[in-house]
Amino acid sequence: MRKALTQKYSAGSSVLPFFLGGKLVTSAKTMPVIDKFTNEVAHEVSLASSEDVENAIAEGYKATEAMKKLTSYQKKDILMSLASDISQRAEELSYTLCVEAGKPIKDAKVEVARAIDTFTIAAEEAVRLNGSYLPLDISQRNAGLSAITRRFPVGLVSMIAPFNFPLNLVAHKVAPAIAAGCPFLLKPSDRTPLSALIVGESLAKTNLPAGAFSILPCETDAAKHLVTDERIRAFSFTGSERVGWQLHRDAGRKKVVLELGGNAPCIIDETNKDRLDHVVKRLIFGAFYYSGQSCISVQRIFVHESIYDALKEKFVAEATLKKGDPMEEDTFIGPVISENDAKRIESWVNEAVSKGGNVLVGGKRDGCFYDATIVENVPRDVTLSCEEVFGPVCTLEKYTDFKEVIKHINSSRFGLQSGVFTHNFDKAFYAYEHLDMGGVVINDVPSIRVESQPYGGVKASGLGREGLLYAIEDFSELKIMLLRDAGAKF
């Protein structure tokens, strides 16, 4: 089955091409894409050279005016055709995610559905990029003065996507660029380029202007042009904190959007004593979905002391999850993205245990697999508490004072999204007003992202917001036209 699928994706070719200016290009230099479960080479993908990237920038820059002239209905039609094509290729894309990302098939199907939503919402936004009318006669000297505003495409944009959602996070970059009227250059993760190349096939079927898009698997030296070239007017990056802020420094004067992750906290207060089964079900999802490889995976859980023991017992009992082949429908825990990452996760847990932490369940590595793991009594200054684990591991800690635990959460340099389970209205709003986060989820885990919401963080977690409307704004510039009534006296 797995071999047959690989042959299907390759379409009879041993090396998959990339897209330069909307055209297929095959290069002599290639990169293997590893099946994350079997650890075998599933595909070879052509790598774009520095010269290819330079040519793609030139092609995209030439397409700027043609993209700017697209009407709202044309952009909508393009985006809806992408949603339709992905829908028709849903099974193929789901299995592709299984192979290249090691994503359990049930989770892969959800990601495909989300990508369809992403392109559909962008199509809807493309026809309602509203401007405004402003009366400016705020004093006698401004009599007869008014203005209109609207947004204009910023120009050529570049994007770098991560491995963990290689289809939907590509959609979250490509879709707003099209809706805004911008040509674009995309570098997919070198670990998971296949989904992006399939999106490229769908893009090539649309009526996008010549040269308007490039999908460029490439090495770091070639990718730097996507950050530094002055013809590029905006840059969007999702990935690690260290790399993201360095790219921000390298980007110069262009607009930059960064989504850099965090170590998401979740508070469960005493008002949840009668709904612990529901809370635990959501914690299992939030902490262990896709082996914790999400920027908003539940990592730090703070439970009121009055319900701590009861919740711990239920949580540990539910955390023995099936791991194995992601192609199997009942697999919950698949492989993490590489064995080196599994070893890193293992080392962080071992460090926490050496400093007094207690593994309640899990804590074992088998190659690229790491068990769903819950650790309590973890010192607040160890790596597992302070950094982003990006694996199926969470810490459990009891608290007494709600305001004090919020103060502790705010001491982290990260600030992406948090969860607060409470039936207390005042606590809900206190958390919303005082947590230094890009998002606060009430009565659910922080591991929720709806495609239309503004999504992003503060502090080390990023800059700007994704989510279709908000990303469109980042890929456009607000321009004002001031109007003076010719008959006005002033």
C-alpha distance (Angstrom), angle and dihedral (degrees) to the residues before:
residue distance angle dihedral
M1 . . .
R2 3.82 . .
K3 3.81 92.4 .
A4 3.81 92.2 48.4
L5 3.77 90.6 52.1
T6 3.79 91.2 50.8
Q7 3.79 90.3 53.4
K8 3.80 90.2 48.9
Y9 3.81 92.6 54.3
S10 3.78 92.2 47.6
A11 3.82 91.5 54.7
G12 3.78 90.0 -149.5
S13 3.81 95.2 -50.5
S14 3.78 123.8 113.4
V15 3.82 92.6 -151.7
L16 3.80 124.4 43.6
P17 3.83 115.3 -137.4
F18 3.79 126.7 -135.7
F19 3.81 129.0 -135.0
L20 3.82 121.6 -105.2
G21 3.78 114.2 179.7
G22 3.80 88.3 -17.3
K23 3.81 93.6 -54.4
L24 3.80 127.9 111.1
V25 3.80 115.3 -109.2
T26 3.80 128.4 -176.1
S27 3.79 120.0 -162.4
A28 3.79 134.7 -164.1
K29 3.80 91.7 -124.3
T30 3.79 112.8 73.8
M31 3.78 140.7 179.8
P32 3.81 127.0 -144.7
V33 3.79 120.6 -125.1
I34 3.78 109.1 -148.8
D35 3.79 124.5 -144.0
K36 3.79 97.3 -125.5
F37 3.82 93.8 -146.6
T38 3.81 101.7 44.6
N39 3.84 94.2 29.3
E40 3.80 87.7 -137.1
V41 3.79 127.0 128.5
A42 3.80 108.0 -92.8
H43 3.81 97.0 177.9
E44 3.76 146.0 -6.1
V45 3.80 115.1 -129.7
S46 3.79 125.7 -161.2
L47 3.79 113.7 -114.8
A48 3.79 121.7 -137.2
S49 3.80 113.7 -129.7
S50 3.81 126.0 -140.5
E51 3.81 87.4 -98.0
D52 3.81 90.5 52.3
V53 3.81 90.6 51.8
E54 3.80 91.0 48.6
N55 3.81 89.8 50.9
A56 3.79 90.9 48.2
I57 3.80 90.3 52.6
A58 3.80 90.0 50.8
E59 3.81 91.6 48.9
G60 3.80 92.2 47.6
Y61 3.79 92.3 47.4
K62 3.81 90.8 52.6
A63 3.81 89.1 52.1
T64 3.81 93.6 55.6
E65 3.82 96.4 96.9
A66 3.79 94.1 43.9
M67 3.81 91.0 51.2
K68 3.80 90.7 47.3
K69 3.81 90.0 55.1
L70 3.81 95.2 54.6
T71 3.78 110.2 118.0
S72 3.78 121.8 -127.1
Y73 3.80 91.6 -107.0
Q74 3.80 91.8 49.8
K75 3.80 91.4 53.3
K76 3.78 90.3 46.2
D77 3.80 91.5 51.0
I78 3.81 91.6 50.1
L79 3.80 92.3 50.1
M80 3.79 93.8 45.7
S81 3.80 90.3 50.4
L82 3.80 88.8 53.9
A83 3.81 90.7 51.0
S84 3.81 89.5 49.2
D85 3.80 94.3 47.9
I86 3.80 92.6 49.4
S87 3.78 89.3 49.0
Q88 3.82 90.4 53.5
R89 3.81 90.7 48.7
A90 3.81 95.2 42.2
E91 3.81 96.2 120.0
E92 3.80 92.8 47.2
L93 3.80 91.9 48.3
S94 3.80 92.5 47.2
Y95 3.79 92.1 55.1
T96 3.80 90.3 43.4
L97 3.81 89.3 57.6
C98 3.80 88.5 48.3
V99 3.78 91.6 55.0
E100 3.79 103.5 38.7
A101 3.82 99.5 34.8
G102 3.80 102.4 26.3
K103 3.79 87.5 -125.3
P104 3.83 115.0 162.6
I105 3.79 108.5 -107.3
K106 3.80 95.0 -118.1
D107 3.82 89.3 54.5
A108 3.80 91.7 44.3
K109 3.80 90.0 56.3
V110 3.81 89.4 52.9
E111 3.80 90.8 51.9
V112 3.80 91.5 52.1
A113 3.81 90.2 50.8
R114 3.79 90.1 49.7
A115 3.81 91.6 51.4
I116 3.81 89.6 53.6
D117 3.82 88.1 52.3
T118 3.80 90.6 48.6
F119 3.80 94.7 55.6
T120 3.81 91.7 41.8
I121 3.80 93.7 52.4
A122 3.81 90.3 46.9
A123 3.82 88.9 53.3
E124 3.80 89.3 53.6
E125 3.80 92.2 48.4
A126 3.80 92.1 48.1
V127 3.82 91.3 70.5
R128 3.81 96.6 45.6
L129 3.77 105.0 51.7
N130 3.77 90.4 140.2
G131 3.77 127.5 -165.6
S132 3.79 127.5 -162.5
Y133 3.79 144.3 -125.8
L134 3.81 116.7 -128.2
P135 3.80 125.1 -166.4
L136 3.81 105.7 -145.3
D137 3.81 100.4 -179.3
I138 3.79 90.1 112.1
S139 3.82 93.0 142.3
Q140 3.81 138.4 14.9
R141 3.80 92.8 -95.3
N142 3.85 88.5 57.9
A143 3.80 95.4 50.1
G144 3.80 113.3 147.5
L145 3.81 92.8 15.1
S146 3.84 122.6 130.8
A147 3.78 137.3 147.6
I148 3.77 145.4 -152.3
T149 3.80 125.4 -148.4
R150 3.77 134.1 -162.2
R151 3.76 137.8 160.8
F152 3.82 123.7 -105.3
P153 3.83 127.2 -163.9
V154 3.78 111.3 -91.0
G155 3.82 92.3 -139.9
L156 3.79 130.9 -119.7
V157 3.83 113.6 10.9
S158 3.80 132.2 -169.1
M159 3.79 129.9 -156.0
I160 3.78 139.7 -169.1
A161 3.83 116.3 -159.8
P162 3.84 129.2 -160.1
F163 3.81 131.6 -125.2
N164 3.80 101.0 -116.5
F165 3.83 99.4 72.2
P166 3.80 99.8 18.1
L167 3.80 94.3 168.8
N168 3.80 106.9 34.5
L169 3.80 96.8 40.1
V170 3.80 88.7 49.8
A171 3.81 86.7 52.0
H172 3.81 89.7 50.2
K173 3.79 89.4 59.1
V174 3.81 101.8 36.2
A175 3.82 97.7 43.8
P176 3.84 98.5 56.0
A177 3.80 90.9 44.5
I178 3.80 90.3 57.4
A179 3.81 92.5 43.1
A180 3.81 90.4 51.3
G181 3.82 92.2 47.2
C182 3.81 98.3 -113.1
P183 3.82 129.1 141.1
F184 3.79 110.1 -130.4
L185 3.79 146.4 -158.5
L186 3.81 118.9 -152.8
K187 3.77 128.9 -164.9
P188 3.83 109.7 -166.9
S189 3.79 121.5 -156.2
D190 3.79 111.8 -78.8
R191 3.82 86.9 -131.6
T192 3.81 95.3 55.0
P193 3.83 112.7 22.9
L194 3.82 98.6 137.2
S195 3.82 99.0 83.8
A196 3.80 91.1 49.9
L197 3.81 91.3 51.3
I198 3.81 89.8 51.7
V199 3.81 87.8 52.5
G200 3.80 85.8 51.2
E201 3.81 89.3 56.6
S202 3.81 89.0 53.5
L203 3.81 91.9 46.9
A204 3.80 90.5 52.1
K205 3.82 89.8 60.1
T206 3.81 93.4 56.9
N207 3.79 131.3 85.0
L208 3.79 94.7 -105.7
P209 3.82 111.5 145.8
A210 3.81 118.4 -96.2
G211 3.79 112.7 -78.9
A212 3.81 93.7 10.7
F213 3.80 97.7 127.3
S214 3.78 141.1 31.9
I215 3.82 129.4 -177.5
L216 3.80 105.8 -159.5
P217 3.81 123.8 -175.7
C218 3.79 100.9 -168.5
E219 3.78 146.1 147.8
T220 3.81 124.4 -95.2
D221 3.82 95.7 -97.6
A222 3.81 91.1 55.1
A223 3.82 93.2 42.2
K224 3.81 93.4 57.5
H225 3.82 89.4 78.2
L226 3.82 88.1 64.4
V227 3.79 87.7 62.5
T228 3.80 105.2 36.1
D229 3.82 106.1 35.1
E230 3.81 109.7 109.4
R231 3.81 93.2 -146.2
I232 3.80 86.5 71.1
R233 3.80 109.5 84.5
A234 3.81 101.5 -172.6
F235 3.80 135.1 23.9
S236 3.82 128.6 -162.6
F237 3.81 122.7 -166.3
T238 3.79 133.1 179.2
G239 3.79 115.7 -174.8
S240 3.77 144.5 72.9
E241 3.79 124.6 -2.0
R242 3.81 94.3 -125.8
V243 3.81 94.8 51.4
G244 3.81 94.8 39.6
W245 3.78 97.3 56.7
Q246 3.81 91.5 44.4
L247 3.80 89.6 53.6
H248 3.80 88.9 48.8
R249 3.79 89.0 57.1
D250 3.81 91.0 47.9
A251 3.80 95.3 47.5
G252 3.78 96.5 77.4
R253 3.80 117.0 -164.7
K254 3.79 99.4 -14.1
K255 3.81 122.0 110.1
V256 3.79 111.8 -93.4
V257 3.82 130.8 -160.1
L258 3.81 117.2 -170.3
E259 3.81 128.9 -173.7
L260 3.78 105.4 -176.7
G261 3.76 109.8 164.2
G262 3.78 134.0 -123.7
N263 3.80 145.2 -152.0
A264 3.79 98.9 -89.1
P265 3.82 117.6 -142.7
C266 3.79 126.8 -152.1
I267 3.81 125.0 -163.4
I268 3.81 122.2 -157.8
D269 3.80 112.8 -169.9
E270 3.81 130.9 -161.7
T271 3.82 94.2 -94.1
N272 3.82 88.1 77.4
K273 3.81 96.9 67.6
D274 3.83 92.3 112.3
R275 3.81 96.9 45.9
L276 3.80 103.6 45.9
D277 3.82 92.9 126.8
H278 3.79 90.1 60.4
V279 3.81 93.1 44.6
V280 3.81 91.7 50.2
K281 3.79 91.6 49.6
R282 3.79 89.8 55.1
L283 3.82 92.5 45.1
I284 3.81 90.3 53.7
F285 3.78 89.1 54.1
G286 3.80 95.2 42.6
A287 3.80 97.1 47.3
F288 3.80 102.0 37.6
Y289 3.83 108.1 26.3
Y290 3.84 107.7 125.7
S291 3.80 88.2 -0.2
G292 3.80 90.8 -65.2
Q293 3.81 92.5 -65.6
S294 3.78 95.2 141.1
C295 3.79 129.5 102.1
I296 3.81 88.8 -127.0
S297 3.79 98.4 42.1
V298 3.82 110.9 139.8
Q299 3.80 104.8 -100.4
R300 3.82 107.3 155.9
I301 3.81 120.4 39.4
F302 3.82 120.9 -169.1
V303 3.81 115.2 -167.8
H304 3.81 126.8 -173.4
E305 3.79 110.2 -108.4
S306 3.81 93.2 -121.0
I307 3.82 92.9 64.7
Y308 3.81 100.2 24.7
D309 3.80 99.0 103.9
A310 3.80 94.3 44.6
L311 3.79 93.4 48.8
K312 3.82 92.3 44.8
E313 3.79 91.9 54.1
K314 3.80 93.4 50.6
F315 3.81 94.0 42.1
V316 3.80 94.5 51.4
A317 3.81 91.2 46.5
E318 3.82 91.3 55.1
A319 3.82 97.4 42.9
T320 3.80 98.7 80.1
L321 3.79 96.2 101.5
K322 3.78 130.9 176.8
K323 3.77 113.8 -101.9
G324 3.78 125.8 -171.0
D325 3.78 143.5 80.7
P326 3.82 108.6 15.1
M327 3.80 89.0 -147.1
E328 3.82 89.4 71.2
E329 3.80 114.4 91.0
D330 3.81 95.4 -136.1
T331 3.82 96.3 50.3
F332 3.80 111.4 116.2
I333 3.83 101.5 171.3
G334 3.79 116.2 47.8
P335 3.80 127.8 174.8
V336 3.78 119.5 -65.8
I337 3.77 113.9 -117.6
S338 3.83 95.7 -87.2
E339 3.78 141.7 -3.2
N340 3.80 90.0 -112.5
D341 3.80 88.9 58.9
A342 3.80 90.4 48.7
K343 3.81 89.2 51.4
R344 3.81 90.7 50.0
I345 3.81 91.2 51.9
E346 3.81 89.1 48.4
S347 3.80 91.7 51.5
W348 3.81 92.7 50.5
V349 3.80 92.0 51.7
N350 3.81 91.2 46.2
E351 3.80 90.1 51.2
A352 3.81 90.9 51.2
V353 3.82 90.6 50.4
S354 3.79 91.3 49.0
K355 3.80 88.6 55.3
G356 3.83 94.1 51.1
G357 3.81 104.5 -77.0
N358 3.79 119.4 142.5
V359 3.83 121.5 -144.2
L360 3.80 107.5 -139.1
V361 3.79 95.7 -177.8
G362 3.82 135.5 -4.5
G363 3.78 119.2 4.7
K364 3.80 96.3 151.5
R365 3.80 132.0 115.3
D366 3.81 127.2 -153.9
G367 3.78 110.0 -177.0
C368 3.81 107.0 -66.0
F369 3.80 91.8 -7.0
Y370 3.78 125.5 92.4
D371 3.79 121.1 -175.5
A372 3.79 122.5 -117.5
T373 3.81 98.6 -91.6
I374 3.81 135.7 -164.5
V375 3.81 119.3 -170.9
E376 3.81 126.2 -174.0
N377 3.81 132.9 -170.3
V378 3.81 90.5 35.8
P379 3.81 112.5 164.8
R380 3.77 111.3 -117.5
D381 3.79 93.8 -126.8
V382 3.83 99.4 57.1
T383 3.78 123.8 101.7
L384 3.81 94.0 -105.7
S385 3.80 89.3 60.9
C386 3.79 99.8 38.4
E387 3.80 105.8 38.4
E388 3.80 135.5 51.5
V389 3.81 107.4 -92.7
F390 3.83 95.7 -167.4
G391 3.77 90.6 -162.0
P392 3.84 141.1 89.2
V393 3.81 94.6 -74.5
C394 3.80 131.8 110.7
T395 3.79 135.1 172.9
L396 3.80 125.7 -132.5
E397 3.79 122.5 -149.3
K398 3.80 134.2 167.7
Y399 3.79 122.0 -133.9
T400 3.80 137.3 -170.2
D401 3.81 106.6 -166.6
F402 3.82 120.7 50.2
K403 3.79 95.2 -155.8
E404 3.79 92.3 47.9
V405 3.79 93.1 53.4
I406 3.81 89.9 50.9
K407 3.79 88.9 51.2
H408 3.81 89.2 52.3
I409 3.81 92.5 48.4
N410 3.79 89.5 52.3
S411 3.81 90.5 55.6
S412 3.82 88.8 72.9
R413 3.78 116.3 97.5
F414 3.82 87.9 -133.8
G415 3.80 124.3 82.1
L416 3.78 113.9 169.7
Q417 3.80 111.2 122.9
S418 3.81 137.1 -26.8
G419 3.79 137.3 -168.3
V420 3.80 127.8 -137.5
F421 3.80 122.6 -172.9
T422 3.81 107.4 -160.5
H423 3.81 140.1 133.6
N424 3.79 89.9 -159.2
F425 3.80 111.1 103.9
D426 3.80 93.8 -158.0
K427 3.81 92.6 51.6
A428 3.79 91.5 49.0
F429 3.79 91.8 55.6
Y430 3.80 93.0 39.8
A431 3.81 88.8 56.1
Y432 3.81 92.0 46.3
E433 3.80 92.5 49.8
H434 3.80 98.4 41.5
L435 3.82 108.5 32.6
D436 3.80 107.6 97.6
M437 3.78 94.1 -136.2
G438 3.77 140.3 119.7
G439 3.81 89.3 -125.1
V440 3.80 139.0 16.3
V441 3.82 118.8 -161.5
I442 3.80 115.0 -157.4
N443 3.82 118.1 -150.5
D444 3.76 95.4 -0.4
V445 3.78 140.8 66.0
P446 3.82 120.3 -80.5
S447 3.80 88.6 -116.4
I448 3.80 93.7 95.2
R449 3.76 125.7 110.3
V450 3.80 121.7 169.3
E451 3.80 112.2 -163.3
S452 3.82 94.5 -124.4
Q453 3.81 97.9 47.8
P454 3.79 124.0 100.2
Y455 3.80 101.6 -103.3
G456 3.77 127.2 -170.8
G457 3.77 144.5 86.6
V458 3.76 147.2 -110.8
K459 3.78 133.3 -126.7
A460 3.83 110.7 12.5
S461 3.80 91.4 -10.5
G462 3.76 95.8 79.9
L463 3.77 153.0 -83.3
G464 3.81 129.3 -87.3
R465 3.78 128.4 0.1
E466 3.77 135.7 -83.0
G467 3.79 123.7 -156.3
L468 3.77 117.1 108.0
L469 3.81 104.0 -86.5
Y470 3.80 92.3 39.9
A471 3.79 94.7 46.7
I472 3.82 89.8 49.0
E473 3.78 87.6 56.3
D474 3.82 89.8 52.4
F475 3.81 89.4 51.7
S476 3.80 92.5 51.1
E477 3.80 139.7 54.4
L478 3.79 126.6 -130.9
K479 3.80 111.6 -125.6
I480 3.79 126.7 -172.5
M481 3.81 129.9 -155.1
L482 3.81 114.3 -159.9
L483 3.80 116.8 -150.1
R484 3.80 125.1 -159.3
D485 3.81 118.0 -162.2
A486 3.79 103.4 -123.6
G487 3.81 90.9 -141.1
A488 3.80 96.0 49.7
K489 3.79 117.5 121.5
F490 3.78 118.4 -146.2
